[in-house]
């Protein structure tokens, strides 16, 4: 489980948790504990503020939803995996969308909602938003693509789906950085705790990279990905001169990011001269 925190007036997403799930267990394992601690700290730091939780489908377990329903001042939007009942409920909308897609030869979709309760695991009905969609590509068969979201929010289905649930593009880039830029998924040790330690160390390294981005605000590197930061500011050939009182790094004259590196070093406590 990877957990980020986002504020409306800040572009950066802040990594607050990275936990390895033991064995082949549900994605909800450990989620309640992390959410409880995080929400407690947030409510203490920002009393009276309404918080919003967005979760992928792996966390749509009954106990997670019940926990969120009990929390004061918390809105949530959680992806819900399709099943036979949901597909049957959305089928009237899907029939209309299939017809529109055949007529327009384009991808078509429509939003809606209904109340839904599982037969055994949910104690009460919840609000389900749906996007009934048929995707269309030239030289391919049209494909049904119904999507479902469970939420306690009151706004329109389209606004909630497009403006709340789907507005996560840059956050997805940060998660990809952890996996492909920092290799957080390389947990091949036979010991669970050895793998968990690697995950935590990778998360700590990512926080360091994130700090570099923050120190490079208002430059072309402010939104740079981890691979670019590593290449430009860490993988350097320098002359190191060490004395009793200090360590001096002599950068090559041809280094194209000297000014940026100088600014970064000073912001982290380095001195010139």
MIDREN-755521 format. One record per residue (C-alpha): residue number from 0; residue in three letters; x, y, z. Coordinates in steps of 0.001 Angstrom, whole numbers. Last residue first. Layout:
# residues N
R resi resn      xx      yy      zz
R  NUM  ALA       X       Y       Z
...
//
This chain:
# residues 273
R resi resn      xx      yy      zz
R  272  UNK   34472   29432    -719
R  271  UNK   30861   28428    -766
R  270  UNK   28822   26752    1952
R  269  UNK   26515   23720    1916
R  268  UNK   23388   23671    4090
R  267  UNK   20728   21990    1924
R  266  UNK   19625   25259     284
R  265  UNK   23249   25979    -610
R  264  UNK   23632   22595   -2332
R  263  UNK   20450   23062   -4386
R  262  UNK   21415   26546   -5540
R  261  UNK   24873   25350   -6564
R  260  UNK   23415   22309   -8341
R  259  UNK   21020   24552  -10275
R  258  UNK   23794   26942  -11263
R  257  UNK   26141   24107  -12248
R  256  UNK   23528   22344  -14372
R  255  UNK   25420   22175  -17688
R  254  UNK   28668   20764  -16206
R  253  UNK   31303   22004  -18651
R  252  UNK   33331   23782  -15968
R  251  UNK   33688   20513  -14075
R  250  UNK   32514   20583  -10471
R  249  UNK   35024   20863   -7634
R  248  UNK   33554   19421   -4439
R  247  UNK   35190   20558   -1203
R  246  UNK   35061   18586    2048
R  245  UNK   35718   20579    5192
R  244  UNK   37616   21118    8421
R  243  UNK   40283   18385    8466
R  242  UNK   40672   18501    4695
R  241  UNK   38982   16659    1844
R  240  UNK   39275   17604   -1825
R  239  UNK   36818   15789   -4064
R  238  UNK   37010   16286   -7826
R  237  UNK   33619   15723   -9402
R  236  UNK   31971   13283  -11823
R  235  UNK   28252   13439  -11189
R  234  UNK   25486   10866  -10875
R  233  UNK   23605   12713   -8132
R  232  UNK   22370   16029   -9572
R  231  UNK   21460   15622  -13239
R  230  UNK   21063   11845  -13629
R  229  UNK   19425   11256  -10267
R  228  UNK   17063   14181  -10686
R  227  UNK   16155   12977  -14182
R  226  UNK   15391    9433  -12992
R  225  UNK   13348   10746  -10069
R  224  UNK   11045   12788  -12273
R  223  UNK   11457   16514  -12718
R  222  UNK    8613   18748  -11540
R  221  UNK   10776   21518  -10039
R  220  UNK   13584   20753  -12487
R  219  UNK   12784   23564  -14936
R  218  UNK   13155   25983  -12035
R  217  UNK   10534   27705   -9886
R  216  UNK   11032   25235   -7035
R  215  UNK   14337   23362   -7004
R  214  UNK   14357   22960   -3211
R  213  UNK   10964   21240   -3444
R  212  UNK   12245   18837   -6083
R  211  UNK   15283   17971   -3959
R  210  UNK   12957   17295   -1027
R  209  UNK   11002   14866   -3191
R  208  UNK   14208   13022   -3989
R  207  UNK   14891   12698    -253
R  206  UNK   11302   11495     295
R  205  UNK   11935    8895   -2431
R  204  UNK   15015    7645    -606
R  203  UNK   12950    7251    2572
R  202  UNK   10308    5291     631
R  201  UNK   13023    3029    -773
R  200  UNK   14337    2466    2749
R  199  UNK   10824    1598    3929
R  198  UNK   10283    -864    1063
R  197  UNK   13681   -2467    1698
R  196  UNK   12830   -2878    5370
R  195  UNK    9535   -4517    4399
R  194  UNK   11411   -6992    2174
R  193  UNK   13760   -7913    5005
R  192  UNK   10744   -8150    7300
R  191  UNK    9006  -10599    4952
R  190  UNK   12062  -12879    4759
R  189  UNK   12648  -14868    1554
R  188  UNK   14001  -11759    -152
R  187  UNK   12549  -10920   -3596
R  186  UNK   11022   -7567   -2747
R  185  UNK   11889   -5487   -5802
R  184  UNK    8579   -3590   -5943
R  183  UNK   10039    -331   -4603
R  182  UNK   12244    -123   -7699
R  181  UNK   12970    3617   -7256
R  180  UNK   12327    4839  -10813
R  179  UNK    9972    2099  -11975
R  178  UNK    7899    1372   -8874
R  177  UNK    8290    4520   -6807
R  176  UNK    8252    6684   -9917
R  175  UNK    5074    4948  -11086
R  174  UNK    3425    6007   -7822
R  173  UNK    4504    9605   -8462
R  172  UNK    3136    9458  -11999
R  171  UNK    -190    8164  -10656
R  170  UNK    -319   11236   -8418
R  169  UNK     197   13389  -11487
R  168  UNK   -2904   11934  -13139
R  167  UNK   -5160   11871  -10087
R  166  UNK   -8161   13909  -11142
R  165  UNK  -10203   10839  -12097
R  164  UNK  -12057   10411   -8782
R  163  UNK  -12708   14050   -7975
R  162  UNK  -13307   16117  -11093
R  161  UNK  -14336   13442  -13596
R  160  UNK  -16167   10942  -11404
R  159  UNK  -17550   13396   -8865
R  158  UNK  -18627   15907  -11490
R  157  UNK  -20298   13239  -13647
R  156  UNK  -22108   11599  -10750
R  155  UNK  -23497   14907   -9438
R  154  UNK  -22487   16046   -5956
R  153  UNK  -23565   14358   -2701
R  152  UNK  -20451   12584   -1420
R  151  UNK  -20644    9272     475
R  150  UNK  -19001    7372   -2357
R  149  UNK  -18816    4055   -4191
R  148  UNK  -17353    4183   -7704
R  147  UNK  -18199    1967  -10675
R  146  UNK  -16879    1659  -14246
R  145  UNK  -18469      95  -17331
R  144  UNK  -16117    -421  -20305
R  143  UNK  -17860   -2289  -23110
R  142  UNK  -15623   -2669  -26162
R  141  UNK  -16252   -1720  -29786
R  140  UNK  -14523   -4078  -32198
R  139  UNK  -11351   -2763  -33746
R  138  UNK  -10445   -1303  -37138
R  137  UNK  -10888    2253  -35842
R  136  UNK  -11179    2459  -32048
R  135  UNK  -14352    2618  -29957
R  134  UNK  -14771    2491  -26206
R  133  UNK  -18262    1879  -24863
R  132  UNK  -18984    3522  -21535
R  131  UNK  -21511    3378  -18726
R  130  UNK  -19858    5440  -15999
R  129  UNK  -21362    4519  -12678
R  128  UNK  -21816    6112   -9295
R  127  UNK  -22849    3933   -6366
R  126  UNK  -24454    5370   -3226
R  125  UNK  -24495    2895    -381
R  124  UNK  -27006     347     884
R  123  UNK  -26655   -1084    4370
R  122  UNK  -24886   -3861    6280
R  121  UNK  -22588   -4724    3380
R  120  UNK  -21035   -8217    3368
R  119  UNK  -24003  -10525    2800
R  118  UNK  -26231   -9665    -172
R  117  UNK  -24293   -6621   -1271
R  116  UNK  -26096   -3318   -1078
R  115  UNK  -26573    -805   -3882
R  114  UNK  -28241    2544   -4395
R  113  UNK  -28092    3905   -7917
R  112  UNK  -26125    6412   -9987
R  111  UNK  -25588    7786  -13468
R  110  UNK  -23000    8845  -16000
R  109  UNK  -23026    8410  -19790
R  108  UNK  -20379    7278  -22232
R  107  UNK  -19517    7235  -25916
R  106  UNK  -16343    6318  -27814
R  105  UNK  -16830    7077  -31482
R  104  UNK  -18383    5483  -34565
R  103  UNK  -21271    7960  -34070
R  102  UNK  -24221    5634  -34722
R  101  UNK  -22595    2486  -33338
R  100  UNK  -21398    4419  -30278
R   99  UNK  -24853    5857  -29640
R   98  UNK  -26418    2384  -29786
R   97  UNK  -23830     930  -27426
R   96  UNK  -24406    3849  -25056
R   95  UNK  -28150    3176  -24935
R   94  UNK  -27617    -515  -24206
R   93  UNK  -25018     337  -21541
R   92  UNK  -27488    2589  -19728
R   91  UNK  -30018    -246  -19499
R   90  UNK  -27189   -2642  -18442
R   89  UNK  -26036    -621  -15426
R   88  UNK  -28028   -2617  -12879
R   87  UNK  -27152   -5950  -14508
R   86  UNK  -23433   -5139  -14528
R   85  UNK  -23612   -4150  -10868
R   84  UNK  -25284   -7465  -10002
R   83  UNK  -22843   -9567  -12037
R   82  UNK  -19754   -7917  -10573
R   81  UNK  -17575   -4913  -11387
R   80  UNK  -14881   -3777   -8994
R   79  UNK  -15598    -664   -6966
R   78  UNK  -13315    2364   -7000
R   77  UNK  -13541    4354   -3789
R   76  UNK  -14565    7990   -3371
R   75  UNK  -14527    9254     199
R   74  UNK  -15548   12295    2188
R   73  UNK  -14356   12665    5771
R   72  UNK  -15553   15249    8295
R   71  UNK  -16369   12690   10993
R   70  UNK  -15289    9078   10389
R   69  UNK  -17876    6315   10805
R   68  UNK  -18542    5891    7084
R   67  UNK  -14804    5558    6461
R   66  UNK  -14539    2632    8890
R   65  UNK  -17559     939    7333
R   64  UNK  -15991    1326    3889
R   63  UNK  -12721    -211    5086
R   62  UNK  -14509   -3097    6817
R   61  UNK  -16547   -3868    3705
R   60  UNK  -13431   -4061    1466
R   59  UNK  -13079   -1506   -1311
R   58  UNK   -9291   -1299    -848
R   57  UNK   -8234   -3183   -3987
R   56  UNK  -10575    -980   -5997
R   55  UNK   -8414    2097   -5695
R   54  UNK   -8908    4607   -2905
R   53  UNK   -9636    8334   -2723
R   52  UNK  -10026    9904     719
R   51  UNK  -11229   13502    1110
R   50  UNK  -10781   15589    4236
R   49  UNK  -13092   18301    5583
R   48  UNK  -11286   20743    7875
R   47  UNK  -12682   21615   11332
R   46  UNK   -9409   21080   13129
R   45  UNK   -6326   21015   10870
R   44  UNK   -3374   19625   12862
R   43  UNK   -5452   17412   15159
R   42  UNK   -7781   16354   12353
R   41  UNK   -4738   15511   10236
R   40  UNK   -3052   13472   12962
R   39  UNK   -6189   11434   13657
R   38  UNK   -6796   11011    9930
R   37  UNK   -3305    9581    9423
R   36  UNK   -3453    7203   12378
R   35  UNK   -6878    5847   11418
R   34  UNK   -6022    5671    7700
R   33  UNK   -2868    3660    8366
R   32  UNK   -4653    1248   10705
R   31  UNK   -7589     890    8321
R   30  UNK   -5327     141    5360
R   29  UNK   -3420   -2655    7122
R   28  UNK   -4956   -5384    4964
R   27  UNK   -7298   -3635    2516
R   26  UNK   -5261   -4831    -459
R   25  UNK   -6381   -8335     358
R   24  UNK   -3774  -10967    1143
R   23  UNK   -1349  -13011    -968
R   22  UNK    1642  -12822    1337
R   21  UNK    2318   -9956    3721
R   20  UNK    1317   -6577    2226
R   19  UNK    4263   -4201    2010
R   18  UNK    3689    -734    3465
R   17  UNK    4556    2670    2023
R   16  UNK    3166    5622    3957
R   15  UNK    3191    9436    3964
R   14  UNK    4387   10347     478
R   13  UNK    3579   13992    -204
R   12  UNK    1976   15015   -3474
R   11  UNK    3304   18280   -4879
R   10  UNK    1123   20744   -6784
R    9  UNK      83   22664   -3702
R    8  UNK   -3070   24735   -3252
R    7  UNK   -5501   21814   -3028
R    6  UNK   -3374   19727    -663
R    5  UNK   -2334   16163   -1472
R    4  UNK   -1271   13302     814
R    3  UNK      80   10079    -638
R    2  UNK    -352    6487     548
R    1  UNK    1311    3440    -998
R    0  UNK       0       0       0
//
